[in-house]
Amino acid sequence: MGERKILFTDLDGTLLSDDKTISEKNVKAVKEALNQGHYITVATGRAVESARHVVRKLGLTLPGCYVIAYNGAVIYDSASDRILMEKKIPMQYVQHLIEKADEAGIYIQAYSNRHVLTRVHTKELSYYCKKTKMPYKIVPSVLDALTEETNKVLLIELDDKKKLERFQKENLSWSEDKLSSFFSCDEYLEYCPLDTTKGAAISYLCNFLNIPIKNTIAVGDERNDIPMLEAAQFGIAVKNAKEEVKRAAELVTENDNNHDAIAEIIEKYIL
């Protein structure tokens, strides 16, 4: 066997088809890579609980399977079902974001170990939970409901992307030395612990597994994937990726997420 490689793949819009399933061809390619001793890491903005649900369903719980969740705030070993590393957001920052989101009229949620925590049931909550299969709790106070610090705070706006862009810009002077903020899609503005990105998580996991960066490949479709594509030795955008992601990548796949893009990458660059 040659040197072990590690593939970091985004989940939604990359490994998963638009209907949130994984194709048989992708499954077969992933299993063949694992059988040959390579590593597969799912890198997602999703919560650990949501990512855990997906990787179990996909059978990605074999030795060599890892998850980067909350955009890098948590690294999880899905084979041994344990968290290797996590970062959290101080409570006072959560409180500040809730107050500012209320002023701006934007839906906001935080996370406990297994639930989305929010104060009102809205179309944004329904949209999010349908996509992620996350359970939720409606609570009088998100801060009171948090028994420990959260890994991420998420603002959702389904109708007006510019509303989120204004929020990020107006709060940048406050947040830039406290939290990382970025878009994972047009509808989601994410706030994570400072210096949290999928790219930083790549460095941590490679160090943990003693894998040189030269043996890393990363693939994604959205803006929050760009740090990962830049951190890996070889950054690839799927055909359906946003244009700015394609510009950050070294190459673009011939196939999109609905037509086995991950199998294409594994066959060409890992096997």
C-alpha positions in Angstrom: 0.0 0.0 0.0 1.2 3.5 -0.8 1.1 6.4 1.6 -2.2 6.9 3.5 -4.2 9.9 2.3 -7.1 11.7 4.0 -10.1 13.1 2.1 -12.0 15.9 3.8 -15.4 16.2 2.2 -18.2 18.7 2.8 -21.6 17.0 3.4 -24.5 19.1 1.9 -24.1 19.8 -1.7 -20.9 17.7 -2.0 -21.0 14.2 -0.6 -24.8 14.2 -0.4 -27.1 14.6 -3.4 -29.7 17.4 -3.3 -32.2 14.9 -1.8 -29.8 14.4 1.1 -28.9 10.8 0.1 -25.6 9.4 -0.9 -25.3 7.5 -4.2 -24.3 3.8 -4.3 -21.2 4.8 -6.4 -20.1 7.2 -3.8 -20.6 4.7 -1.0 -18.6 2.1 -2.9 -15.7 4.5 -3.5 -15.6 5.6 0.1 -15.6 2.0 1.3 -12.8 1.1 -1.1 -10.7 4.0 0.1 -11.2 2.9 3.7 -10.4 -0.7 2.8 -7.1 0.5 1.3 -6.2 2.2 4.6 -7.0 5.8 3.7 -9.0 8.2 5.9 -12.4 9.8 5.2 -13.5 12.9 7.1 -16.8 14.6 6.8 -16.4 18.3 7.3 -19.7 20.1 7.9 -21.3 23.1 9.6 -23.9 20.8 11.0 -24.1 20.0 14.7 -22.4 16.8 16.0 -25.8 15.1 16.6 -26.9 15.8 13.0 -23.6 14.7 11.6 -23.6 11.6 13.7 -27.0 10.7 12.4 -25.8 11.0 8.8 -22.5 9.1 9.1 -24.2 6.2 10.9 -26.8 6.1 8.1 -24.0 6.1 5.5 -22.0 3.5 7.3 -19.1 5.9 7.9 -18.4 4.5 11.4 -15.4 2.3 10.4 -11.9 2.9 11.7 -10.5 5.8 9.7 -13.8 7.8 9.7 -13.9 11.2 11.3 -16.2 14.2 11.5 -15.4 17.9 11.6 -18.7 19.4 13.0 -19.8 23.0 13.7 -17.4 24.2 10.9 -14.4 23.0 13.0 -15.5 23.7 16.5 -15.8 20.0 17.1 -13.7 17.1 15.8 -15.4 13.7 16.3 -14.1 10.1 15.9 -17.1 8.4 14.4 -15.5 4.9 14.8 -15.1 5.1 18.5 -18.0 7.6 19.0 -15.9 10.2 20.9 -15.1 13.8 20.7 -11.4 14.5 20.1 -11.5 18.3 20.4 -14.1 21.1 20.9 -14.3 24.8 21.2 -17.1 26.8 22.7 -18.6 30.3 22.7 -18.7 32.2 26.0 -22.2 32.8 27.3 -21.9 36.6 27.2 -21.2 36.5 23.5 -24.3 34.4 23.0 -26.3 36.9 24.9 -24.9 39.8 22.8 -25.8 38.0 19.5 -29.3 37.2 20.7 -29.9 40.9 21.7 -28.5 42.2 18.3 -30.5 39.6 16.3 -33.7 40.7 18.1 -33.0 44.3 17.3 -32.5 43.4 13.6 -35.6 41.1 13.5 -33.6 38.0 12.6 -34.2 34.5 13.7 -31.4 33.0 15.9 -30.7 29.7 17.5 -28.0 28.0 19.7 -27.2 24.3 20.5 -27.2 22.0 23.5 -25.6 18.6 23.2 -28.5 17.1 21.2 -31.0 19.9 20.5 -31.5 23.2 18.7 -32.5 25.8 21.3 -34.7 28.7 20.3 -37.5 30.8 21.8 -40.1 30.6 19.0 -41.2 28.2 16.4 -40.8 29.9 13.0 -40.5 28.9 9.3 -36.7 29.2 9.7 -36.7 26.6 12.5 -38.8 24.3 10.4 -36.6 24.8 7.3 -33.4 24.0 9.3 -34.7 21.0 11.2 -36.2 19.5 8.0 -32.7 19.7 6.3 -30.7 18.5 9.3 -33.1 16.1 11.1 -32.1 17.8 14.4 -34.5 17.8 17.3 -35.3 21.1 18.9 -36.6 22.7 22.1 -38.6 25.9 22.4 -37.5 27.6 25.5 -38.3 30.9 27.3 -34.6 31.8 27.5 -31.8 30.2 25.4 -29.2 31.2 28.0 -31.1 29.7 30.8 -31.6 26.5 28.8 -27.9 26.1 28.1 -26.3 23.9 30.7 -22.9 24.5 29.2 -21.4 26.8 26.5 -22.6 26.3 23.0 -20.4 25.4 20.0 -22.2 27.6 17.5 -24.8 30.3 17.1 -26.8 30.4 13.9 -28.8 33.2 12.3 -31.3 32.2 9.6 -33.0 34.5 7.0 -34.9 32.8 4.2 -36.1 35.8 2.2 -33.4 38.5 2.3 -29.7 37.5 2.2 -28.7 41.2 2.4 -30.3 41.3 5.9 -27.7 38.8 7.1 -24.9 40.6 5.3 -25.8 43.9 7.0 -25.9 42.2 10.4 -22.5 40.7 9.9 -21.0 44.0 8.7 -22.7 46.1 11.5 -21.4 43.7 14.2 -17.9 43.1 12.8 -16.1 45.6 15.0 -17.5 43.8 18.0 -17.1 40.2 16.8 -13.7 40.2 14.9 -11.6 39.6 18.0 -14.2 37.3 19.7 -15.8 35.0 17.2 -15.4 33.7 13.7 -18.4 34.6 11.4 -19.1 33.3 7.9 -21.9 32.2 5.6 -22.3 28.4 5.1 -25.1 29.1 2.5 -27.1 32.2 1.5 -29.6 31.6 4.3 -27.2 30.9 7.2 -24.9 33.3 9.0 -22.7 31.3 11.4 -20.9 32.5 14.6 -18.3 30.0 15.9 -15.5 30.2 18.4 -12.6 32.5 17.4 -10.2 31.0 14.8 -12.7 28.2 14.1 -12.7 27.1 10.4 -12.7 23.8 8.6 -9.2 24.6 7.5 -7.9 24.9 11.1 -9.6 21.6 11.8 -7.6 20.0 9.0 -4.4 21.0 10.7 -5.5 19.6 14.0 -6.6 16.3 12.7 -3.6 15.8 10.5 -1.4 16.4 13.5 -3.5 14.1 15.7 -3.2 11.3 13.0 0.4 12.1 12.1 -0.6 12.6 8.4 1.5 15.1 6.4 -0.5 17.9 4.8 0.9 16.8 1.4 -1.4 13.7 1.7 -4.6 15.8 2.1 -7.4 16.4 -0.3 -10.4 18.6 0.5 -13.6 19.1 -1.5 -16.6 21.4 -1.0 -19.2 23.7 -2.6 -19.8 26.6 -0.2 -18.0 29.7 1.1 -17.3 28.0 4.5 -15.4 25.3 2.6 -12.8 27.8 1.2 -10.5 27.7 4.3 -10.5 23.9 4.0 -9.6 23.9 0.3 -6.8 26.4 1.0 -5.5 24.4 4.0 -5.3 21.0 2.2 -2.6 20.1 -0.2 -5.2 19.7 -3.0 -8.4 21.7 -2.8 -11.2 20.7 -5.2 -14.6 22.3 -5.8 -17.5 20.2 -7.0 -19.1 21.2 -10.3 -22.1 22.7 -8.5 -20.0 24.9 -6.2 -20.3 28.7 -5.9 -18.1 30.6 -8.3 -15.9 32.0 -5.5 -15.3 28.4 -4.2 -14.3 27.3 -7.7 -11.8 30.3 -7.9 -10.3 29.1 -4.6 -9.9 25.5 -5.7 -7.1 24.0 -7.7 -9.6 22.1 -9.9 -13.3 21.6 -10.4 -14.9 18.1 -10.8 -16.5 17.0 -14.0 -19.5 15.8 -12.1 -21.8 17.5 -9.6 -23.0 16.3 -6.2 -26.0 14.6 -7.9 -23.7 12.6 -10.2 -21.0 11.0 -8.0 -18.5 13.8 -7.7 -16.9 12.2 -4.6 -16.5 8.9 -6.4 -14.8 10.8 -9.2 -12.3 12.3 -6.8 -11.6 9.1 -4.9 -11.0 7.1 -8.1 -8.7 9.8 -9.6 -6.7 11.1 -6.7 -6.8 8.5 -3.9 -7.2 5.0 -5.4 
